[in-house]
Amino acid sequence: SLIKRNKIQNGYLVINNKKILAIIPARGGSKRLKRKNTLDLSGRPLIAWTIEAALKSKYIDRVVVSTDDSQIANVSKKYGADVPCMRPDNLATDKSASIDTVLHMIEYLEKNGEFYSFIVLLQPTSPLRTTKNINESIELLQDRKCDAVISVCKAEHSPLWCNIIPLDSDLSNFLDSSVLNKRSQDLAQYYRLNGAIFLCNIDRLKRENTFFLKSDSVAYKMDQSRSVDIDNQVDLDLAHFWMGKK
């Protein structure tokens, strides 16, 4: 079994003696949903659900939050995450890339003598992602002997039924002839990124500057009900609904 193949160090199961760092990115300046990372979701701040899922993982060695916001930092610490440093302002704008935030935290920790083999990026806007999902993605990395695992879920609608609309709203060429008069169940199943889990070998992340490696990258399939990615009020309402169901 997987557990028999691993050793236990400091209370954590270790895959091939590799240490795993979890980074939760949470800036304070969200625009569509104000202060969304600390909004209430079923009695807890939104970010707390991701922190607790990560802390319960038997593989993750340290859980850190990258934020530019003191309130988010205090909430994160309250729920057990570490905030080693505050994120610089230039990495906390609307146009800041997640990869730069991740590399900043990795570089900071390495300068202070902390080195990890793998990074798992866990966005707080995916509160229905569970510890089981996190553990399974790490086990998939081990079993497939790959360098990256990224979570996906089934696409709600086929992209083959999508297209741009011209200025005159003409639909003459909206659908390709190959999908005309076909039922949805007759079309190929597409998957989409759900934003919940991005797991990667740190050395390759540094070299390729992306979680989407040129090789050795595998999809971890999640259920749609676990794949809510909160960006606006409708998403938050949907998360409340699924929390109530579960």
URBEL-V404758 format. One record per residue. N is the residue number from 0. RES is the residue in one small letter. PSI is psi in degrees with one decimal (* if undefined). D_FIRST is the distance of its C-alpha to the first C-alpha in Angstrom with 1 decimal. Layout:
N;RES;PSI;D_FIRST + N;RES;PSI;D_FIRST
//
This chain:
0;s;166.5;0.0 + 1;l;-43.0;3.8 + 2;i;-38.7;5.5 + 3;k;-25.1;5.4 + 4;r;-12.5;6.6 + 5;n;158.5;9.1 + 6;k;159.7;12.2 + 7;i;122.7;14.4 + 8;q;126.4;17.9 + 9;n;32.2;20.6 + 10;g;-3.7;18.5 + 11;y;141.9;16.3 + 12;l;132.5;12.8 + 13;v;124.6;13.8 + 14;i;112.8;12.4 + 15;n;39.0;13.9 + 16;n;24.9;16.5 + 17;k;136.4;17.9 + 18;k;144.8;19.8 + 19;i;129.3;20.2 + 20;l;132.8;23.5 + 21;a;127.2;24.4 + 22;i;127.7;27.9 + 23;i;110.1;29.7 + 24;p;129.7;33.1 + 25;a;89.7;35.9 + 26;r;161.9;39.5 + 27;g;-14.2;42.3 + 28;g;41.9;44.6 + 29;s;140.5;43.1 + 30;k;-48.7;45.9 + 31;r;-34.4;45.1 + 32;l;100.7;43.8 + 33;k;132.9;45.3 + 34;r;38.2;43.2 + 35;k;-30.4;40.2 + 36;n;-17.6;37.5 + 37;t;8.1;39.1 + 38;l;150.3;40.2 + 39;d;131.9;39.3 + 40;l;105.2;36.5 + 41;s;43.3;36.1 + 42;g;1.2;37.4 + 43;r;154.7;35.7 + 44;p;146.3;36.5 + 45;l;-46.6;34.7 + 46;i;-24.4;32.9 + 47;a;-33.9;31.6 + 48;w;-39.4;29.1 + 49;t;-40.7;27.4 + 50;i;-48.0;27.6 + 51;e;-37.7;26.0 + 52;a;-39.8;23.1 + 53;a;-42.5;22.5 + 54;l;-28.4;23.0 + 55;k;-9.3;20.4 + 56;s;136.7;17.6 + 57;k;-2.9;15.1 + 58;y;-26.5;15.2 + 59;i;129.2;19.0 + 60;d;-33.1;21.1 + 61;r;141.5;24.5 + 62;v;118.3;26.1 + 63;v;151.1;29.6 + 64;v;132.8;32.2 + 65;s;113.3;34.7 + 66;t;157.0;38.0 + 67;d;3.2;41.7 + 68;d;126.6;42.6 + 69;s;-35.0;43.2 + 70;q;-44.8;42.6 + 71;i;-39.2;39.2 + 72;a;-45.1;38.4 + 73;n;-42.3;39.5 + 74;v;-41.4;37.5 + 75;s;-44.4;34.4 + 76;k;-38.6;34.9 + 77;k;-36.5;35.6 + 78;y;10.3;32.2 + 79;g;-2.8;30.4 + 80;a;159.4;30.2 + 81;d;148.3;31.9 + 82;v;84.1;34.8 + 83;p;-33.3;35.3 + 84;c;161.9;38.3 + 85;m;143.4;40.3 + 86;r;135.4;40.1 + 87;p;151.0;43.3 + 88;d;-35.4;45.6 + 89;n;-12.0;45.4 + 90;l;13.9;41.7 + 91;a;29.1;42.4 + 92;t;172.9;44.7 + 93;d;-28.3;44.3 + 94;k;0.9;43.9 + 95;s;137.6;41.3 + 96;a;141.3;38.2 + 97;s;-36.5;34.8 + 98;i;-36.7;33.7 + 99;d;-36.7;36.6 + 100;t;-43.8;35.6 + 101;v;-48.0;32.1 + 102;l;-33.9;33.5 + 103;h;-45.2;36.1 + 104;m;-42.3;33.5 + 105;i;-45.7;31.4 + 106;e;-41.3;34.7 + 107;y;-46.6;35.8 + 108;l;-40.0;32.8 + 109;e;-35.8;32.8 + 110;k;-23.1;36.5 + 111;n;19.0;35.6 + 112;g;12.4;33.1 + 113;e;123.2;29.8 + 114;f;136.9;27.6 + 115;y;157.2;24.3 + 116;s;-33.2;22.3 + 117;f;148.5;21.5 + 118;i;135.6;23.7 + 119;v;116.9;22.9 + 120;l;122.6;26.2 + 121;l;104.6;26.4 + 122;q;133.3;29.8 + 123;p;-13.3;31.2 + 124;t;4.5;32.8 + 125;s;68.0;29.5 + 126;p;-14.8;29.3 + 127;l;-4.7;27.3 + 128;r;132.9;24.2 + 129;t;170.7;21.7 + 130;t;-37.7;19.1 + 131;k;-42.2;16.6 + 132;n;-44.6;18.1 + 133;i;-48.3;17.9 + 134;n;-41.5;14.2 + 135;e;-35.1;13.4 + 136;s;-37.2;15.8 + 137;i;-39.3;14.3 + 138;e;-34.9;10.8 + 139;l;-40.5;12.9 + 140;l;-43.1;14.7 + 141;q;-48.8;11.8 + 142;d;-36.3;10.5 + 143;r;-7.3;14.3 + 144;k;46.0;15.3 + 145;c;179.6;18.3 + 146;d;-7.7;20.7 + 147;a;143.2;21.5 + 148;v;129.8;20.3 + 149;i;134.9;23.1 + 150;s;143.3;23.1 + 151;v;168.8;25.4 + 152;c;167.8;26.6 + 153;k;138.5;28.8 + 154;a;133.3;32.4 + 155;e;-32.5;34.7 + 156;h;143.1;37.5 + 157;s;132.4;37.6 + 158;p;-14.2;39.0 + 159;l;-16.5;41.1 + 160;w;14.7;43.2 + 161;c;151.1;43.9 + 162;n;171.0;46.7 + 163;i;156.6;49.2 + 164;i;125.1;52.5 + 165;p;168.3;55.7 + 166;l;-31.4;58.5 + 167;d;5.7;60.4 + 168;s;19.7;57.4 + 169;d;131.3;57.8 + 170;l;13.6;54.9 + 171;s;-38.5;56.2 + 172;n;26.6;53.4 + 173;f;-42.8;50.8 + 174;l;143.4;48.4 + 175;d;147.0;47.8 + 176;s;-25.2;49.3 + 177;s;-18.5;45.9 + 178;v;0.9;44.7 + 179;l;135.1;48.1 + 180;n;15.1;48.1 + 181;k;143.7;44.3 + 182;r;156.5;42.3 + 183;s;-36.3;39.4 + 184;q;-11.3;37.0 + 185;d;-7.2;38.3 + 186;l;155.7;37.4 + 187;a;146.3;34.2 + 188;q;122.4;31.6 + 189;y;153.2;31.7 + 190;y;154.9;29.4 + 191;r;156.6;30.6 + 192;l;137.9;29.3 + 193;n;-2.6;28.9 + 194;g;7.0;29.0 + 195;a;-40.8;26.1 + 196;i;127.4;23.6 + 197;f;107.9;24.4 + 198;l;131.6;21.7 + 199;c;148.7;22.8 + 200;n;127.1;22.9 + 201;i;-39.4;25.9 + 202;d;-43.1;27.6 + 203;r;-33.9;27.6 + 204;l;-42.5;28.8 + 205;k;-41.9;31.7 + 206;r;-41.4;32.6 + 207;e;-10.2;32.5 + 208;n;33.6;33.5 + 209;t;155.2;31.4 + 210;f;-18.1;28.0 + 211;f;82.0;28.7 + 212;l;157.9;28.0 + 213;k;-18.0;29.7 + 214;s;167.0;26.5 + 215;d;41.9;22.6 + 216;s;134.7;22.8 + 217;v;145.6;20.7 + 218;a;135.9;21.6 + 219;y;116.1;19.6 + 220;k;126.6;21.3 + 221;m;156.8;22.4 + 222;d;146.7;24.6 + 223;q;-33.3;28.3 + 224;s;-15.5;28.7 + 225;r;2.9;26.4 + 226;s;18.6;28.2 + 227;v;127.1;31.6 + 228;d;108.2;32.9 + 229;i;116.0;35.8 + 230;d;-21.6;38.9 + 231;n;-176.9;41.7 + 232;q;-36.0;42.9 + 233;v;-42.5;41.8 + 234;d;-41.7;38.2 + 235;l;-41.2;38.4 + 236;d;-40.5;39.9 + 237;l;-39.8;37.1 + 238;a;-41.7;34.5 + 239;h;-42.4;36.5 + 240;f;-50.8;36.4 + 241;w;-33.3;32.6 + 242;m;-41.8;32.2 + 243;g;-38.2;34.5 + 244;k;-32.6;32.7 + 245;k;*;29.3
//
